[in-house]
Amino acid sequence: MGTLIKKFDSILIKVINNETHYFSILSNEWQELIIPVWKKHKATSKIVGLYVNNQLIGGGILFRKMPPYATNFEKSNSYLFEKGYLYLGYIWICEKYRNKGYASVFLTLLKKDYPNQKFWLTIEEENLRYFYEQNGFTMHAESDDITTTKEWILIYNG
């Protein structure tokens, strides 16, 4: 766990059945992206929340099929679903709790609660690569299309 997390904090992850609760903590930009398309993706997705002392402070969405607004680069790697990977998207930690180790705790608990599960995700900021690699993910692919935003796909092999 992160050094700033108090040992007496009660930290856990759990599936969120009321998506409105999770969406309410996301940035306005992310709310505008996910809320209009959620009904289409709800049946093949699961929201996992990170709770500290019974308060939702973050989490992410596990997609069994291509997430909304997938780029061509992501679509070209969709075969990962056939290999048993779940796409991990909309990973969020409330600003008040950032830089305190909670994102790493979320990933650790997710891997613990879903043993042997393989995950993949996409980043558009290369500085996030180190964070995910420190949390057990490895580089899988790097986009080479210079006309779009640079992207990296990282995987976790369970």
Backbone as CSV, one residue per row, in Angstrom:
resi,resn,N_x,N_y,N_z,CA_x,CA_y,CA_z,C_x,C_y,C_z
1,MET,0.834,-1.188,0.000,0.000,0.000,0.000,0.871,1.241,0.000
2,GLY,0.313,2.315,-0.462,1.034,3.577,-0.488,1.392,4.029,0.913
3,THR,2.482,4.756,1.021,2.968,5.163,2.333,2.040,6.145,3.023
4,LEU,1.185,6.832,2.279,0.307,7.815,2.888,-1.031,7.229,3.344
5,ILE,-1.269,5.975,3.036,-2.519,5.333,3.435,-2.381,4.876,4.883
6,LYS,-3.291,5.279,5.692,-3.257,4.934,7.110,-3.621,3.453,7.288
7,LYS,-2.926,2.810,8.157,-3.149,1.387,8.388,-4.538,1.087,8.912
8,PHE,-5.176,2.044,9.556,-6.495,1.774,10.121,-7.628,2.051,9.140
9,ASP,-7.310,2.554,7.943,-8.348,2.749,6.935,-8.930,1.403,6.524
10,SER,-10.224,1.360,6.361,-10.888,0.187,5.822,-10.985,0.388,4.310
11,ILE,-10.231,-0.414,3.553,-10.164,-0.250,2.106,-10.636,-1.536,1.446
12,LEU,-11.566,-1.415,0.507,-12.047,-2.581,-0.224,-12.572,-2.164,-1.587
13,ILE,-12.717,-3.159,-2.446,-13.380,-2.917,-3.729,-14.638,-3.769,-3.764
14,LYS,-15.632,-3.270,-4.484,-16.839,-4.066,-4.684,-17.536,-3.604,-5.955
15,VAL,-18.312,-4.522,-6.514,-19.077,-4.218,-7.723,-20.160,-3.215,-7.372
16,ILE,-20.315,-2.214,-8.218,-21.329,-1.176,-8.024,-22.486,-1.466,-8.960
17,ASN,-23.650,-1.705,-8.407,-24.823,-1.975,-9.233,-25.543,-0.696,-9.649
18,ASN,-25.375,0.363,-8.891,-25.983,1.651,-9.218,-24.921,2.513,-9.891
19,GLU,-24.894,2.471,-11.220,-23.857,3.181,-11.969,-23.860,4.680,-11.711
20,THR,-25.017,5.238,-11.371,-25.116,6.673,-11.105,-24.171,7.071,-9.976
21,HIS,-24.033,6.205,-8.996,-23.151,6.470,-7.863,-21.704,6.636,-8.342
22,TYR,-21.236,5.726,-9.193,-19.862,5.817,-9.708,-19.711,7.010,-10.643
23,PHE,-20.657,7.166,-11.551,-20.547,8.260,-12.520,-20.498,9.621,-11.835
24,SER,-21.126,9.732,-10.669,-21.167,11.027,-9.973,-19.791,11.484,-9.491
25,ILE,-18.843,10.572,-9.324,-17.512,10.980,-8.870,-16.563,11.270,-10.030
26,LEU,-16.959,10.913,-11.246,-16.103,11.138,-12.416,-16.073,12.611,-12.785
27,SER,-15.069,12.988,-13.555,-15.009,14.356,-14.066,-16.200,14.594,-14.985
28,ASN,-16.580,15.845,-15.162,-17.683,16.180,-16.073,-17.409,15.663,-17.475
29,GLU,-16.169,15.759,-17.913,-15.800,15.289,-19.256,-16.077,13.796,-19.405
30,TRP,-15.676,13.007,-18.404,-15.907,11.568,-18.472,-17.381,11.235,-18.333
31,GLN,-18.120,11.981,-17.523,-19.562,11.764,-17.410,-20.226,11.974,-18.765
32,GLU,-19.835,13.022,-19.464,-20.414,13.310,-20.777,-20.102,12.210,-21.786
33,LEU,-18.996,11.516,-21.600,-18.636,10.422,-22.501,-19.394,9.130,-22.185
34,ILE,-19.423,8.740,-20.921,-19.935,7.411,-20.577,-21.440,7.357,-20.364
35,ILE,-22.035,8.368,-19.769,-23.466,8.287,-19.437,-24.353,8.080,-20.666
36,PRO,-24.159,8.812,-21.770,-25.054,8.618,-22.921,-24.972,7.228,-23.568
37,VAL,-23.860,6.522,-23.383,-23.699,5.223,-24.047,-23.740,4.048,-23.066
38,TRP,-23.951,4.323,-21.789,-23.865,3.268,-20.789,-24.871,2.144,-21.027
39,LYS,-26.103,2.469,-21.405,-27.111,1.421,-21.609,-26.631,0.383,-22.618
40,LYS,-25.923,0.829,-23.630,-25.407,-0.083,-24.664,-24.316,-1.008,-24.107
41,HIS,-23.570,-0.551,-23.131,-22.422,-1.305,-22.624,-22.668,-1.991,-21.278
42,LYS,-23.757,-1.635,-20.638,-24.021,-2.124,-19.284,-24.048,-3.651,-19.189
43,ALA,-24.654,-4.319,-20.144,-24.810,-5.769,-20.080,-23.479,-6.511,-20.183
44,THR,-22.474,-5.885,-20.764,-21.172,-6.545,-20.941,-20.068,-5.860,-20.135
45,SER,-20.469,-5.146,-19.104,-19.503,-4.405,-18.289,-19.835,-4.534,-16.813
46,LYS,-18.839,-4.205,-16.007,-19.010,-4.248,-14.555,-18.226,-3.081,-13.974
47,ILE,-18.876,-2.295,-13.116,-18.194,-1.195,-12.438,-17.697,-1.708,-11.095
48,VAL,-16.417,-1.486,-10.833,-15.813,-1.895,-9.574,-15.353,-0.635,-8.855
49,GLY,-15.905,-0.409,-7.671,-15.583,0.786,-6.901,-14.545,0.522,-5.831
50,LEU,-13.747,1.546,-5.544,-12.786,1.510,-4.446,-13.371,2.319,-3.297
51,TYR,-13.492,1.684,-2.149,-14.097,2.312,-0.977,-13.063,2.439,0.136
52,VAL,-13.023,3.618,0.735,-12.190,3.864,1.910,-13.123,4.306,3.021
53,ASN,-13.121,3.548,4.109,-14.029,3.828,5.228,-15.473,3.996,4.744
54,ASN,-15.903,3.081,3.880,-17.256,3.034,3.315,-17.596,4.188,2.382
55,GLN,-16.616,4.961,1.960,-16.851,6.068,1.031,-16.240,5.714,-0.335
56,LEU,-17.033,5.842,-1.385,-16.545,5.592,-2.740,-15.569,6.696,-3.119
57,ILE,-14.323,6.297,-3.414,-13.314,7.299,-3.788,-12.739,7.071,-5.184
58,GLY,-13.133,5.974,-5.832,-12.587,5.694,-7.158,-13.038,4.347,-7.663
59,GLY,-12.358,3.898,-8.697,-12.674,2.598,-9.271,-12.389,2.563,-10.750
60,GLY,-13.090,1.673,-11.429,-12.922,1.510,-12.866,-14.025,0.636,-13.428
61,ILE,-14.047,0.535,-14.742,-15.066,-0.272,-15.422,-14.375,-1.400,-16.167
62,LEU,-14.851,-2.625,-15.939,-14.362,-3.799,-16.654,-15.289,-4.072,-17.828
63,PHE,-14.723,-4.066,-19.023,-15.499,-4.307,-20.246,-15.143,-5.676,-20.809
64,ARG,-16.172,-6.480,-21.127,-15.964,-7.773,-21.785,-15.975,-7.624,-23.292
65,LYS,-16.373,-6.465,-23.774,-16.364,-6.140,-25.209,-15.766,-4.754,-25.364
66,MET,-15.561,-4.343,-26.583,-14.893,-3.075,-26.853,-15.576,-1.922,-26.122
67,PRO,-14.795,-1.095,-25.425,-15.371,0.035,-24.678,-15.866,1.125,-25.624
68,PRO,-16.642,2.055,-25.109,-17.136,3.146,-25.952,-15.979,3.972,-26.502
69,TYR,-16.189,4.490,-27.686,-15.240,5.402,-28.329,-13.871,4.778,-28.554
70,ALA,-13.843,3.478,-28.797,-12.573,2.806,-29.039,-11.915,3.368,-30.296
71,THR,-10.620,3.541,-30.208,-9.861,4.028,-31.354,-9.554,2.856,-32.294
72,ASN,-9.109,3.166,-33.482,-8.717,2.110,-34.414,-7.592,1.263,-33.833
73,PHE,-6.691,1.904,-33.106,-5.595,1.183,-32.458,-6.144,0.173,-31.447
74,GLU,-7.087,0.594,-30.637,-7.699,-0.325,-29.671,-8.444,-1.444,-30.398
75,LYS,-9.188,-1.084,-31.434,-9.931,-2.098,-32.192,-8.993,-3.121,-32.814
76,SER,-7.803,-2.682,-33.215,-6.850,-3.620,-33.816,-6.313,-4.611,-32.782
77,ASN,-6.532,-4.350,-31.522,-6.103,-5.260,-30.463,-7.285,-5.961,-29.788
78,SER,-8.446,-5.910,-30.419,-9.650,-6.502,-29.828,-9.552,-8.016,-29.683
79,TYR,-8.608,-8.641,-30.368,-8.417,-10.084,-30.224,-8.066,-10.462,-28.777
80,LEU,-7.638,-9.474,-27.976,-7.329,-9.753,-26.573,-8.560,-10.266,-25.825
81,PHE,-9.743,-9.821,-26.231,-10.966,-10.328,-25.596,-11.081,-11.832,-25.805
82,GLU,-10.764,-12.288,-27.009,-10.839,-13.719,-27.322,-9.833,-14.531,-26.518
83,LYS,-8.777,-13.877,-26.056,-7.758,-14.545,-25.244,-8.052,-14.436,-23.751
84,GLY,-9.259,-13.948,-23.415,-9.683,-13.920,-22.025,-9.401,-12.635,-21.261
85,TYR,-8.948,-11.616,-21.938,-8.673,-10.344,-21.268,-9.958,-9.533,-21.098
86,LEU,-10.004,-8.779,-20.007,-11.038,-7.770,-19.801,-10.379,-6.410,-19.991
87,TYR,-11.108,-5.499,-20.630,-10.594,-4.145,-20.807,-10.907,-3.341,-19.558
88,LEU,-9.911,-2.684,-19.004,-10.066,-1.875,-17.807,-10.053,-0.409,-18.225
89,GLY,-11.208,0.241,-18.068,-11.323,1.631,-18.495,-11.956,2.509,-17.440
90,TYR,-11.950,3.790,-17.712,-12.540,4.793,-16.817,-12.037,4.620,-15.379
91,ILE,-10.730,4.385,-15.271,-10.107,4.267,-13.950,-10.024,5.672,-13.366
92,TRP,-10.538,5.807,-12.141,-10.656,7.142,-11.560,-10.417,7.087,-10.062
93,ILE,-9.671,8.059,-9.565,-9.523,8.287,-8.135,-9.887,9.748,-7.897
94,CYS,-10.758,10.007,-6.938,-11.149,11.385,-6.636,-9.904,12.210,-6.301
95,GLU,-9.925,13.443,-6.735,-8.745,14.299,-6.614,-8.184,14.363,-5.189
96,LYS,-9.051,14.429,-4.214,-8.631,14.518,-2.813,-7.756,13.328,-2.391
97,TYR,-7.914,12.191,-3.077,-7.210,10.964,-2.708,-6.056,10.620,-3.641
98,ARG,-5.765,11.461,-4.596,-4.697,11.181,-5.556,-3.318,11.351,-4.922
99,ASN,-2.366,10.662,-5.533,-0.960,10.714,-5.103,-0.763,10.218,-3.672
100,LYS,-1.632,9.318,-3.262,-1.536,8.734,-1.917,-1.478,7.212,-1.975
101,GLY,-1.387,6.657,-3.176,-1.270,5.214,-3.329,-2.571,4.480,-3.573
102,TYR,-3.683,5.185,-3.618,-4.975,4.507,-3.760,-5.172,3.851,-5.131
103,ALA,-4.627,4.422,-6.169,-4.765,3.793,-7.493,-4.042,2.449,-7.507
104,SER,-2.877,2.399,-6.890,-2.157,1.122,-6.795,-2.928,0.128,-5.936
105,VAL,-3.520,0.609,-4.858,-4.332,-0.264,-4.002,-5.510,-0.808,-4.804
106,PHE,-6.153,0.051,-5.593,-7.273,-0.402,-6.419,-6.826,-1.541,-7.329
107,LEU,-5.709,-1.365,-8.034,-5.230,-2.403,-8.955,-4.849,-3.674,-8.199
108,THR,-4.225,-3.529,-7.039,-3.848,-4.697,-6.236,-5.082,-5.475,-5.793
109,LEU,-6.083,-4.773,-5.295,-7.308,-5.446,-4.848,-8.064,-6.058,-6.021
110,LEU,-8.058,-5.382,-7.167,-8.721,-5.914,-8.360,-8.070,-7.233,-8.770
111,LYS,-6.754,-7.255,-8.793,-6.037,-8.482,-9.168,-6.278,-9.588,-8.132
112,LYS,-6.386,-9.205,-6.865,-6.645,-10.187,-5.794,-8.063,-10.743,-5.892
113,ASP,-9.037,-9.863,-6.153,-10.436,-10.301,-6.218,-10.767,-11.035,-7.518
114,TYR,-9.942,-10.845,-8.532,-10.130,-11.517,-9.822,-8.853,-12.290,-10.156
115,PRO,-8.525,-13.299,-9.332,-7.277,-14.031,-9.555,-7.279,-14.733,-10.917
116,ASN,-6.145,-14.750,-11.525,-5.940,-15.374,-12.842,-6.640,-14.637,-13.980
117,GLN,-7.265,-13.505,-13.689,-7.910,-12.720,-14.747,-6.849,-11.864,-15.439
118,LYS,-6.941,-11.806,-16.754,-6.045,-10.966,-17.541,-6.772,-9.671,-17.879
119,PHE,-6.039,-8.557,-17.826,-6.597,-7.239,-18.113,-5.774,-6.542,-19.185
120,TRP,-6.440,-5.655,-19.915,-5.708,-4.752,-20.802,-6.304,-3.368,-20.689
121,LEU,-5.483,-2.374,-20.981,-5.923,-0.985,-20.920,-5.098,-0.158,-21.895
122,THR,-5.594,1.030,-22.162,-4.923,1.946,-23.068,-4.585,3.229,-22.324
123,ILE,-3.402,3.751,-22.588,-3.026,5.053,-22.044,-2.645,5.978,-23.196
124,GLU,-2.849,7.261,-22.980,-2.463,8.268,-23.966,-1.387,9.194,-23.412
125,GLU,-1.001,8.962,-22.176,0.058,9.744,-21.538,1.175,8.776,-21.168
126,GLU,2.321,8.949,-21.805,3.413,7.991,-21.607,3.876,7.932,-20.152
127,ASN,3.749,9.028,-19.414,4.180,8.998,-18.015,3.357,8.026,-17.165
128,LEU,2.169,7.639,-17.619,1.370,6.640,-16.898,1.926,5.224,-17.079
129,ARG,2.732,5.049,-18.100,3.293,3.731,-18.385,4.069,3.201,-17.177
130,TYR,4.906,4.047,-16.588,5.701,3.631,-15.433,4.781,3.203,-14.284
131,PHE,3.725,3.961,-14.027,2.792,3.618,-12.960,2.219,2.218,-13.177
132,TYR,1.722,1.947,-14.379,1.110,0.644,-14.630,2.144,-0.478,-14.615
133,GLU,3.344,-0.216,-15.099,4.391,-1.229,-15.047,4.761,-1.547,-13.601
134,GLN,4.781,-0.540,-12.739,5.040,-0.761,-11.314,3.936,-1.599,-10.683
135,ASN,2.776,-1.637,-11.319,1.627,-2.393,-10.807,1.395,-3.696,-11.574
136,GLY,2.440,-4.195,-12.231,2.384,-5.525,-12.833,1.966,-5.595,-14.283
137,PHE,1.679,-4.463,-14.919,1.310,-4.456,-16.331,2.573,-4.391,-17.182
138,THR,2.483,-4.911,-18.396,3.603,-4.834,-19.327,3.137,-4.214,-20.642
139,MET,4.092,-3.627,-21.347,3.802,-3.015,-22.639,3.419,-4.109,-23.633
140,HIS,2.319,-3.894,-24.316,1.854,-4.851,-25.316,1.981,-4.266,-26.727
141,ALA,1.584,-3.008,-26.894,1.615,-2.397,-28.230,1.702,-0.885,-28.099
142,GLU,2.287,-0.283,-29.114,2.422,1.166,-29.177,1.931,1.612,-30.543
143,SER,1.064,2.610,-30.557,0.532,3.072,-31.842,1.624,3.759,-32.640
144,ASP,1.503,3.666,-33.955,2.495,4.317,-34.807,1.852,5.273,-35.810
145,ASP,0.577,5.558,-35.613,-0.139,6.488,-36.480,0.151,7.917,-36.020
146,ILE,0.899,8.649,-36.807,1.302,9.999,-36.399,0.183,11.023,-36.576
147,THR,-0.932,10.621,-37.165,-2.042,11.567,-37.369,-2.993,11.618,-36.175
148,THR,-2.828,10.682,-35.236,-3.707,10.651,-34.062,-2.865,10.749,-32.799
149,THR,-3.532,10.838,-31.671,-2.845,10.876,-30.382,-2.101,9.559,-30.168
150,LYS,-0.886,9.636,-29.694,-0.093,8.446,-29.396,-0.789,7.635,-28.309
151,GLU,-0.790,6.310,-28.469,-1.427,5.423,-27.504,-0.521,4.235,-27.209
152,TRP,-0.676,3.700,-26.007,0.027,2.495,-25.595,-0.983,1.549,-24.974
153,ILE,-0.851,0.272,-25.302,-1.681,-0.754,-24.670,-0.785,-1.543,-23.727
154,LEU,-1.281,-1.672,-22.499,-0.573,-2.449,-21.483,-1.461,-3.609,-21.080
155,ILE,-0.828,-4.712,-20.717,-1.579,-5.905,-20.324,-1.095,-6.405,-18.972
156,TYR,-2.001,-7.089,-18.295,-1.686,-7.801,-17.061,-2.117,-9.241,-17.288
157,ASN,-1.205,-10.176,-17.083,-1.473,-11.567,-17.436,-1.960,-12.456,-16.311
158,GLY,-2.507,-11.883,-15.292,-3.122,-12.684,-14.236,-2.197,-13.562,-13.534
